[in-house]
Amino acid sequence: MKGEHGFTLIEMLCALAILALVLGVSVRILAGGANAAGATRGAGQALAVAQGHLAILENLDTLGPIDRSGRENGIVWHERVRPAGDGPFARAAAAHLAAWRLESDAQSPDGRKVALSTVRLAAP
């Protein structure tokens, strides 16, 4: 019949196939974004724990060798204080100072690891 408008079965199947492809790609993109957000959250939590432990070490009144580990909300942390008599700090003793390397690292439950370190000069 002339003058009637509509879609043929083949046109409908092609439209549905294209829609299925677009939806499939969209679901993959959204799932990847959710995984990336979860990984970023784990790394951020590990960074916060490492920064907190390094701040505690930086504020100690007296420094001496430290090597301790623990677990905090699923984050495994490790902190160390050791002499730093190497490199530019080799002459610290001549200035009547002791150089200490402060290190803090943390690992999130998903395996992301963050390591921070600094050097502090102190009276021996």
Secondary structure, 3 states (H helix, E strand, C coil): CCCCCCCCHHHHHHHHHHHHHHHHHHHHHHHHHHHHHHHHHHHHHHHHHHHHHHHHHHCCCCCCCEEEEEEECCEEEEEEEEECCCHHHCCCHHHCCEEEEEEEEEECCCCCEEEEEEEEEECC
